[in-house]
Amino acid sequence: MSTSISQEKVISPSQMKLKQRSRYSQMRKIPPSPKDNRKKASNAASSDRSPRKDEVRSPRASTRRTSSSSPRSSPAIHTTTSPRIEPAVQKIEPVVQKPKDADELQTELQQQMLASLKEPDASLKALLDVLTDPSATHHRRVNACGAIKTLTLKKTNQIPLVRTAGVVSSLTTVLCTVAATEEERTRCINALMQLCIPEENWKMVYLFPHTAEALARNMADKYPQIRYAACLSTSFLAKKNRKEMASNRILMYAIARVIEVDKNGNLEKKSAKDKKVLIAARLCTLKMLLHLSKDKDVSPKLARMESITTALVTVANHMEKDANILCMATLTNLTRHPDNLNHLMFKVPKLASIFVTNVEGSEVECGKCALYALQNLSCDSNCRQELANTANLLGSVTKAAFKHDCPEQQLSALHTLKNLSDDPFNLVTMTNTPGCTATLLALANNSGSGMAQYLACDTLATLSHWLLTLSARKNTKLMGDEKDGAESGAKRVEMGRRTFETSTYQMWT
């Protein structure tokens, strides 16, 4: 059966597409899920980061990060992605190490030194165990001390013994023990003194924990031989441990007691032999203090150590010649530091009087040291009035300035007068001192004195300046009969102005 297809029911392909489009437009749209949105966002971001196919980029440019602000970025690329939020980067500040103080450095050096010590052999360890064993008998301990002392007498053993564990520490333990007998302490301090002789041992011996305490205890010992050995050991160690010793108050106090050995006439009660040993111990400590005072960093600490300055002022001019020179030289070195002047002048009683006494004395070296000290003290403006008001100071300095046989003392005295004249309050004191102005005038007119003439002229010019400053006031005064005023011929004159007019009394013309 043949079927016929009518022309009207035949649909062309183009009409089929239009019907499908209208059908799709009438359907309800389903909103996208959040998961689809995240995928689209990630795909868009990856497509923005990846280079486009139509872009022509060089291999070098592909490795470089492009940014909108960079002048080298391609102007054809415009990214519309949101700005990226960079994570907060914490700034790592460099750790500033604080400088270590003297105690920390000393502790580190002690630890390093103790770690580097070698172990003793069996025989030496047996001797050291006897020294530190409290149950050992007196005779065994004395014999052990004598054996170690014998070992230290040999020069080749002195350096290795210090670097052997237990040798120095055992000696200091016996010296710090209150119950130790005189014989034990004598042998141990002599052994320690022998170990202090080599220069290589000076720093190392003092680094042991109880060395300073042992030396301080035995410098105050009642037996002269022990005291002298302790003082001599300390003088050796002071050459390499200046700052540490000056900061140790116990050690400084012991040194002061050695200096004041004859404070109440104690030496007269001793025998001739003991007296000689005690004087030698005092001379040894004075040499050590002179050595310490020559260090610029140690001088302020030493000047503020009350026990030392008081002892030096107390024994000055009451010792033998060599000891007095060392004492005055130490005090003079303390005045060389500018930071010490005000403290020495106002915190150390009778210091200026001691200098005046030595200027007037017969000992040339002590007088020279005293004048140098006064010259240094007069450089401080706060000390000048106090110096000028010290009894007999200006008179003794004036006499020293007039001496022609001692040029060094003369120049030092003139420098002192010049420094004192810089203070205007010393004008009256200096002009009232007998012979001060006359000495300056005589030296100013002496053309053969050289530097002395210059200093004398400079001092006179300074004094004249203060006189002129006091008299030259900018005010006027009415001179004449004040009752009648201007009618009696009174006139107003300027005070302080040089008129060069002569005044007469009823002179006939």
Steps between C-alpha positions, in 0.01 A plus 500: 500500500648811402505780741509850385675772697348838476707803430381683809624246753856500372727712740826635380819475714507876560149495642594209725781702654273796566248278680772352718626846595153620599448184704827551688416863574169403658667250735573612866860588565672307784742716714858379509629328817780655720728220393463603137573863590825402671605298199429790268698740717799265516488444123486875438795563729708226334413634155612850604831370629572287197625681187264537208562327176497816293767666720858494377732502801871451518638217713662757732175692542312178579717445808448855622202584717272756329336778698285792403740750657815364337622705204606181320159329517308452176237772444271252318444290812233632736418276792170550676556261789456625854820603684668222691527536877856428602551332837650715776876457514652533845815709508785317663700758690867424554584405855735759647737338743570710806865545591601273782611655824826428676354233729355297212824517307691396811268204549539388138877525524493295819292230335727487197808487719366227727396294198850520353679362808663162472465223751789443746692176519447251781774624734403868466132416542580320825670814635210721396249265665687535828470881484125493446424206732369634834569168670873509416737546792700815554834336422375349173359834387822684589707244311270526197526881506878474519510257207292731279718795604809306396344427161425871444861603570605345169442750219408237244212383721342840570305537173381134471388487865268798455339323203446181698159450660494533878839660566407868541153423636646273770749768607230767523276262695764461770568876505128574546457243777482663842622189679818476290818531705778752448729240347236385251419856393866593474582213266187549289545876459864451403396238244237738360757780487733282293216425258434874460853580385471400126322758287301227324327416830391851605161493332426135559577485873267791576218334304469219755190556714662546845831665411394855591349387831812302589727796428281743697485269802876445513588867444325563831677210672676570827815317393732735304641234266154390386395862451807582292457193275133587442587863415771391259265253328235771465752742349586243233136432411411870490700548181243308294185542712476872569128557452398183684715583802389864517137383506557247780415685823623221729839498333525881508407505868776247577752714309394807700557313827850404386577867426373609843718248682653776716175687561517492880871436538465126453840467336674613818357198679648256248845351494762636260461202268120513489506878459725469197269243339186710565664811349597296193139378468374860518751611238384214276134608522592866433679396182194300398270802557734719297475249218120495519474881509678531165207337320241747370209257539602391850568849637129598556432175686810541715424865580150407622626215717471672837723256684791559261485882486455529877797269563725693261414836658546357848848355447634784281808670651514234775703234320851451373622700201431243227153424633410871516603551138286205389205631702520852351551364148185285536291795620635712213402236245146501636477874421585438135147382420254792458213304653691458827572866579170601657479175697855524635459864596172472689477132601856432620572703815837670548622411153589860404673550836719195434608652168578835664714329763704321234545822298656663806703186583861430421445192283526608137309208345211525744480877445497454125217244519303729733530798262391287205197386698407858595537604137256227394251583775505869406382411149152423635298820537311358799822440696669839454334689784551208737868482408554875535346492849715206616740609771851591377430373149547830314802590712679169439418505129628860473830399662531206261432736205790724607753212509744510212698186590202266432356595158240220496357600837507869405300445181253273676447761773446774241249284315314452828490877565379561146220244537391646833494852353238392246239511779399863575417411861870424561603858414490630856659184642794511259563873532493473880753215504840646600749490215261362237468817290864594557619159381288523187631851423860391551464202270314708241796741482756218478564458127726197547241278663321406175186304576491624858483861376210417270303328777561789740381754242196287423407478868540877550289567191224275633499673839497841326207388290295418809594836656395686188178301475405587857573870459358562150130533576261669258350753744547866582506698820446867584828645628506828698281662767187287513304764693533776242482265204584637160515859624820431701679354201430134563537275194410143412800280421528140378622251759794281408627720221866609502508885504874567563399815691693630799324606819642779717427651839468879492799535269591853381506538132 
